[in-house]
Amino acid sequence: MRKLLPGRDEMVMMNTWGDRSQDSKVNEKFSLLEVEKAAQLGITHFQIDDGWQQGKSPNSALAKGSFENIWSNPDYWTPDPLKYPNGLRPIVDKGKKLGVEICLWFNPSVQNDYADWEKDAQALITLYKTYGIRTFKIDGLAIPTKQAEINLRKLFDHVLEGSNNNVVFNLDATAGRRSGYHTFNEYGNIFLENRYTDWQNYYPYWTLRNLWLLSKYVPAEKLQIEFLNKWRNVNKYGKDVFAPANYSFEYLFAITMAAQPLAWFEGTGLPAEAFGLAKVINTYRKIQHDFHKGTILPIGDEPSGRSWTGFQSIHKGQGYLLVFREKTLKQQTSIKTWLPQKIKVKLTKILGNGNNMEQVTGPDGILTVQLPRENDYVLYQYKIAGSDKLK
């Protein structure tokens, strides 16, 4: 329904909303600094969430607005002249200079089953034509009727037509009756969940488990999966062994690799040590599309915080294995894969820990994997003996 194009659909996105400043910091100066930090980290897309626009939403920390009757203010979807006196051009230009694509948040006008869909669509097309912005997080949807669904589809189709199919929609599925796994799949990816350290509802193994469970039924590469600033709100977790602070920043990023990674934090809020992740992200980006071209399925046990678990990306004769050792004393495991039995497999490490190796698969495609530490991972590229050479 939607071909995954590397220049359009692959992304490592940063969105600052995860640090809970809402729209209180959003302005030109902040955005320029965030783009710089995004580039330092290896991020490909920086998304300005709610607050860039002149209109105010119900989630604003500055003034309570509404998602209804948006078009009573014809300037609702123009950049706030107080926050962005030069429009979005300085941000877009800075992004182009540093290799970071600028993206925006958008909320269609919800009343009367999206009766104003044409105006919403034109606002998006105008932003695309004015600034070249092509990736939009679509938030606040409520789809109570078939007519609402029809009008939303008209909105999305009109924007794709007006942008020569270049626009990508991050469809927020975090609440309410919205599009999700089984509808609107042709428009982009799914912004899956909101998790925050502020309320201790971000646990790395919860995020890994959600992706693992869904990946058997939903293409993992169509889901945006978050990793957070593990240095925030450390004290709120107390001595919890599964607290984010007990994992490396690299491990948190690795959880997102089978999907579209979402850096759910302010880059300006990271400590200096966090930017060591840039080398990992840049290596990942080189194989990201190849990884995502395969059929991605879960392997190992369901993530529990104490499991051996992971994902396999299946190509013809080759692919990738992403294996996690959670907080378990077992340094080695026999893990079931989707490989045939009794075949010779060569595994070459791309990222993480673990050794290059060759093995013959056992029953159920079993492979033996070792990782030296708890809460560790390895990403292998594998090749079945006798298949075509690795690209």
C-alpha positions as CSV (number, residue, x, y, z in Angstrom):
1,M,0.0,0.0,0.0
2,R,3.0,2.3,0.6
3,K,6.4,1.6,-0.8
4,L,9.1,2.3,1.8
5,L,11.4,4.9,0.1
6,P,14.7,5.6,1.8
7,G,14.8,9.3,1.1
8,R,11.2,9.8,2.1
9,D,10.2,7.3,4.7
10,E,13.3,6.4,6.6
11,M,14.1,8.6,9.6
12,V,15.7,9.0,12.9
13,M,13.5,11.8,14.3
14,M,13.8,14.0,17.3
15,N,10.7,15.6,18.9
16,T,11.2,17.7,22.0
17,W,7.7,17.0,23.5
18,G,9.0,14.1,25.5
19,D,10.7,16.4,28.0
20,R,7.3,17.9,28.9
21,S,8.1,21.6,28.2
22,Q,5.1,21.5,25.9
23,D,5.1,24.8,23.9
24,S,6.7,26.9,26.6
25,K,10.2,26.8,25.0
26,V,9.2,26.7,21.3
27,N,10.6,29.7,19.4
28,E,13.2,30.5,16.8
29,K,16.2,30.5,19.2
30,F,15.3,27.2,20.8
31,S,14.6,25.6,17.5
32,L,17.9,26.7,16.0
33,L,19.8,25.3,19.0
34,E,17.8,22.0,18.8
35,V,18.7,21.6,15.1
36,E,22.4,22.0,16.0
37,K,22.1,19.3,18.8
38,A,20.1,17.0,16.4
39,A,22.9,17.2,13.9
40,Q,25.5,16.5,16.6
41,L,23.6,13.4,17.5
42,G,23.2,12.1,14.0
43,I,19.4,12.8,13.8
44,T,17.9,13.0,10.3
45,H,14.6,14.8,11.1
46,F,13.8,17.5,13.7
47,Q,10.1,17.9,14.4
48,I,8.7,21.0,16.0
49,D,5.6,19.9,18.0
50,D,2.6,21.9,19.1
51,G,3.5,25.6,19.6
52,W,5.1,26.7,16.3
53,Q,1.7,27.9,15.0
54,Q,-0.1,31.2,15.7
55,G,-3.2,29.4,17.0
56,K,-3.3,27.8,20.4
57,S,-4.2,24.2,21.1
58,P,-5.8,22.7,24.3
59,N,-2.3,21.3,25.1
60,S,-0.6,24.7,25.2
61,A,1.2,25.6,28.4
62,L,0.7,29.3,27.6
63,A,-2.9,29.7,26.6
64,K,-5.7,27.2,26.4
65,G,-7.1,26.9,22.9
66,S,-9.3,24.5,21.0
67,F,-9.1,21.9,18.2
68,E,-12.6,23.0,17.2
69,N,-13.5,25.8,14.8
70,I,-9.8,26.3,14.0
71,W,-10.7,28.2,10.9
72,S,-12.4,31.0,12.8
73,N,-8.8,32.2,13.0
74,P,-7.5,32.2,9.3
75,D,-3.9,32.6,10.5
76,Y,-4.0,29.6,12.9
77,W,-1.6,27.6,10.8
78,T,0.9,30.3,10.1
79,P,4.1,30.6,12.2
80,D,3.6,32.5,15.4
81,P,5.1,36.0,14.6
82,L,6.2,36.5,18.3
83,K,8.0,33.2,18.4
84,Y,9.1,33.1,14.8
85,P,9.5,36.7,13.7
86,N,11.2,35.5,10.5
87,G,8.9,32.6,9.9
88,L,10.3,29.1,9.7
89,R,12.8,30.0,7.0
90,P,15.8,30.3,9.4
91,I,15.1,26.9,10.9
92,V,14.6,25.2,7.6
93,D,17.8,26.8,6.2
94,K,19.8,25.8,9.3
95,G,18.5,22.2,8.9
96,K,19.5,22.1,5.2
97,K,23.0,23.3,6.1
98,L,23.4,20.6,8.8
99,G,21.6,17.8,7.0
100,V,18.5,17.8,9.3
101,E,15.0,17.8,7.8
102,I,12.5,20.1,9.5
103,C,9.1,18.6,10.3
104,L,6.0,20.0,12.0
105,W,3.0,19.1,14.2
106,F,-0.5,19.5,12.9
107,N,-4.1,19.0,14.2
108,P,-7.0,19.0,11.7
109,S,-10.1,20.9,12.7
110,V,-12.3,18.2,14.2
111,Q,-15.8,19.6,14.2
112,N,-18.6,18.3,12.0
113,D,-16.7,15.2,10.9
114,Y,-13.8,17.3,9.5
115,A,-16.0,19.4,7.3
116,D,-13.1,21.8,6.9
117,W,-10.8,19.2,5.5
118,E,-10.1,21.2,2.3
119,K,-8.8,24.2,4.3
120,D,-6.7,21.9,6.5
121,A,-5.2,20.2,3.4
122,Q,-4.4,23.6,1.8
123,A,-2.7,24.7,4.9
124,L,-0.4,21.6,4.8
125,I,0.2,22.1,1.0
126,T,1.1,25.7,1.6
127,L,3.7,24.7,4.3
128,Y,5.1,22.1,1.9
129,K,5.4,24.6,-1.0
130,T,6.6,27.5,1.2
131,Y,9.2,25.7,3.3
132,G,9.6,22.3,1.7
133,I,8.3,20.7,4.9
134,R,7.0,17.3,4.1
135,T,6.7,15.3,7.3
136,F,3.8,16.2,9.6
137,K,2.7,14.6,12.9
138,I,-1.1,14.4,12.7
139,D,-2.5,14.7,16.3
140,G,-5.8,15.0,18.1
141,L,-7.9,12.9,15.7
142,A,-11.3,11.6,16.7
143,I,-13.1,9.4,14.1
144,P,-16.6,8.9,15.5
145,T,-18.3,8.3,12.1
146,K,-17.8,6.9,8.7
147,Q,-18.1,10.4,7.3
148,A,-15.2,11.6,9.5
149,E,-13.1,8.8,8.1
150,I,-14.1,9.7,4.5
151,N,-13.2,13.3,5.1
152,L,-9.9,12.5,6.7
153,R,-9.0,10.3,3.7
154,K,-9.9,13.2,1.4
155,L,-7.6,15.4,3.4
156,F,-4.6,13.0,3.2
157,D,-5.2,12.2,-0.5
158,H,-5.4,15.9,-1.4
159,V,-2.2,16.6,0.3
160,L,-0.4,13.7,-1.3
161,E,-1.7,14.9,-4.7
162,G,-0.6,18.4,-4.0
163,S,2.9,17.3,-3.0
164,N,3.5,14.7,-5.7
165,N,3.3,12.0,-3.0
166,N,6.3,13.5,-1.1
167,V,4.4,14.2,2.2
168,V,4.8,11.8,5.1
169,F,2.2,11.7,7.9
170,N,3.2,10.5,11.4
171,L,-0.3,9.4,12.4
172,D,-0.6,9.8,16.2
173,A,-2.3,6.7,17.7
174,T,-1.8,7.5,21.3
175,A,-5.4,8.1,22.4
176,G,-9.0,8.1,21.3
177,R,-10.6,6.5,18.3
178,R,-8.0,7.1,15.6
179,S,-6.4,5.4,12.7
180,G,-4.0,2.7,13.8
181,Y,-2.7,-0.6,12.6
182,H,-5.4,-1.5,10.1
183,T,-6.3,1.8,8.3
184,F,-4.6,4.7,6.7
185,N,-1.5,2.6,6.2
186,E,-0.7,4.3,2.9
187,Y,0.1,7.7,4.3
188,G,3.3,7.3,6.4
189,N,4.0,5.7,9.8
190,I,2.4,5.4,13.2
191,F,3.4,7.5,16.1
192,L,2.7,4.7,18.6
193,E,2.8,5.9,22.2
194,N,3.5,8.7,24.7
195,R,5.9,7.7,27.4
196,Y,7.4,10.1,30.0
197,T,10.0,9.7,32.8
198,D,8.1,12.5,34.6
199,W,5.3,10.0,35.5
200,Q,7.6,6.9,35.5
201,N,5.7,5.3,32.6
202,Y,8.8,5.0,30.4
203,Y,10.4,1.6,31.0
204,P,12.7,0.4,28.3
205,Y,11.5,-3.2,28.4
206,W,7.9,-2.0,28.2
207,T,8.7,-0.2,24.9
208,L,10.6,-3.2,23.6
209,R,7.8,-5.5,24.5
210,N,5.2,-3.4,22.7
211,L,7.3,-3.4,19.6
212,W,8.1,-7.1,19.9
213,L,4.4,-8.1,20.3
214,L,3.2,-5.9,17.5
215,S,5.9,-6.9,15.0
216,K,4.4,-10.3,14.3
217,Y,1.3,-8.6,12.9
218,V,2.3,-5.0,12.0
219,P,5.4,-4.0,9.9
220,A,7.9,-2.8,12.5
221,E,9.3,-0.3,10.1
222,K,6.0,1.5,10.0
223,L,6.1,2.3,13.7
224,Q,7.8,5.2,15.4
225,I,9.4,3.9,18.6
226,E,10.7,6.2,21.3
227,F,13.9,6.5,23.4
228,L,14.1,9.1,26.1
229,N,16.7,11.1,28.0
230,K,17.6,8.6,30.7
231,W,19.3,11.3,32.8
232,R,15.9,13.1,33.6
233,N,13.9,12.3,36.7
234,V,16.3,9.6,37.9
235,N,15.2,10.1,41.5
236,K,11.5,9.5,40.7
237,Y,12.3,5.8,39.9
238,G,14.1,5.2,43.2
239,K,15.9,1.9,43.3
240,D,13.9,0.3,40.5
241,V,16.3,-2.1,38.6
242,F,14.3,-1.5,35.4
243,A,14.6,2.3,35.6
244,P,15.9,3.9,32.4
245,A,19.1,5.1,34.1
246,N,20.2,1.5,34.5
247,Y,20.5,1.1,30.8
248,S,23.1,2.5,28.4
249,F,21.9,5.3,26.1
250,E,23.0,3.0,23.2
251,Y,20.8,0.2,24.4
252,L,17.8,2.5,24.6
253,F,18.4,3.5,21.0
254,A,18.9,-0.2,20.0
255,I,15.4,-0.9,21.1
256,T,14.1,1.3,18.3
257,M,16.2,0.0,15.5
258,A,13.7,-2.4,14.0
259,A,11.3,0.5,13.8
260,Q,11.6,4.2,13.0
261,P,13.6,5.6,15.9
262,L,12.1,8.6,17.8
263,A,14.3,10.6,20.0
264,W,11.6,11.8,22.4
265,F,13.6,14.6,24.2
266,E,15.2,18.0,23.9
267,G,18.7,17.8,22.5
268,T,19.7,20.8,24.5
269,G,18.8,18.9,27.7
270,L,21.2,16.0,27.1
271,P,24.6,15.7,28.9
272,A,27.8,15.8,26.9
273,E,28.2,12.0,27.2
274,A,24.9,11.4,25.3
275,F,26.4,12.6,22.1
276,G,28.8,9.6,22.0
277,L,25.7,7.9,20.5
278,A,26.2,9.8,17.2
279,K,28.7,7.1,16.0
280,V,26.1,4.4,16.6
281,I,23.3,6.3,14.9
282,N,25.4,7.1,11.9
283,T,26.4,3.4,11.5
284,Y,22.7,2.4,11.9
285,R,21.6,4.9,9.2
286,K,23.9,3.1,6.7
287,I,22.0,-0.1,7.1
288,Q,18.6,1.2,8.2
289,H,16.8,0.9,4.9
290,D,18.3,-2.5,4.1
291,F,17.2,-3.7,7.6
292,H,13.7,-2.4,7.0
293,K,13.4,-3.9,3.5
294,G,13.2,-7.4,5.1
295,T,10.2,-8.9,6.8
296,I,10.8,-8.1,10.5
297,L,9.6,-10.7,13.0
298,P,10.1,-11.3,16.7
299,I,12.6,-13.9,18.0
300,G,13.4,-15.3,21.4
301,D,11.1,-14.8,24.4
302,E,8.7,-12.0,25.1
303,P,10.6,-9.1,26.7
304,S,10.1,-9.1,30.4
305,G,13.1,-7.2,31.6
306,R,14.8,-10.6,32.2
307,S,14.6,-12.3,28.8
308,W,16.7,-13.1,25.8
309,T,14.7,-11.5,23.0
310,G,15.0,-9.6,19.7
311,F,14.1,-9.4,16.0
312,Q,15.0,-10.9,12.7
313,S,14.8,-9.1,9.3
314,I,14.4,-11.7,6.6
315,H,15.7,-11.2,3.1
316,K,16.2,-14.0,0.6
317,G,19.4,-15.8,1.8
318,Q,20.4,-13.0,4.2
319,G,19.1,-10.5,6.7
320,Y,19.7,-9.1,10.2
321,L,19.4,-10.4,13.7
322,L,19.0,-7.9,16.6
323,V,19.4,-9.7,19.9
324,F,18.9,-8.3,23.4
325,R,20.1,-9.8,26.7
326,E,17.9,-8.2,29.3
327,K,18.7,-8.4,33.0
328,T,19.4,-12.1,33.2
329,L,22.4,-14.0,34.6
330,K,22.5,-16.2,31.5
331,Q,25.5,-15.1,29.4
332,Q,24.6,-17.4,26.5
333,T,21.3,-18.7,25.1
334,S,19.9,-20.8,22.3
335,I,17.5,-18.6,20.5
336,K,14.8,-19.7,18.0
337,T,14.9,-17.9,14.7
338,W,12.9,-17.9,11.4
339,L,15.8,-19.6,9.6
340,P,15.6,-23.2,8.3
341,Q,17.3,-25.9,10.3
342,K,20.7,-27.5,9.4
343,I,22.0,-24.6,7.3
344,K,25.3,-22.8,7.7
345,V,25.0,-19.1,8.6
346,K,27.7,-16.5,8.8
347,L,27.0,-13.7,11.3
348,T,28.9,-10.4,11.0
349,K,28.5,-7.8,13.8
350,I,27.3,-4.4,12.8
351,L,26.7,-2.8,16.2
352,G,26.7,-3.7,19.9
353,N,28.7,-6.5,21.5
354,G,29.3,-10.1,20.5
355,N,31.7,-11.9,18.2
356,N,31.5,-12.6,14.4
357,M,30.7,-16.3,14.0
358,E,29.6,-19.1,11.8
359,Q,27.0,-21.7,12.9
360,V,24.8,-24.5,11.7
361,T,21.2,-23.9,12.8
362,G,19.5,-26.4,15.0
363,P,15.8,-27.4,15.1
364,D,13.5,-24.3,14.8
365,G,16.5,-22.4,13.3
366,I,18.2,-22.3,16.7
367,L,21.4,-20.2,17.0
368,T,23.6,-19.8,20.1
369,V,24.3,-16.2,21.1
370,Q,26.6,-14.8,23.7
371,L,26.6,-11.3,25.3
372,P,29.0,-10.4,28.0
373,R,26.8,-8.1,30.1
374,E,23.3,-7.7,31.3
375,N,21.2,-5.2,29.4
376,D,23.3,-5.6,26.3
377,Y,22.6,-6.2,22.6
378,V,24.1,-7.1,19.3
379,L,23.1,-6.4,15.7
380,Y,24.3,-9.0,13.2
381,Q,24.0,-9.1,9.5
382,Y,23.7,-12.7,8.5
383,K,24.2,-14.6,5.3
384,I,23.2,-18.2,4.5
385,A,26.0,-20.2,3.0
386,G,25.5,-20.6,-0.7
387,S,23.3,-17.6,-1.1
388,D,24.4,-14.5,-3.1
389,K,27.1,-12.4,-1.6
390,L,26.3,-9.6,0.8
391,K,25.8,-6.3,-0.8
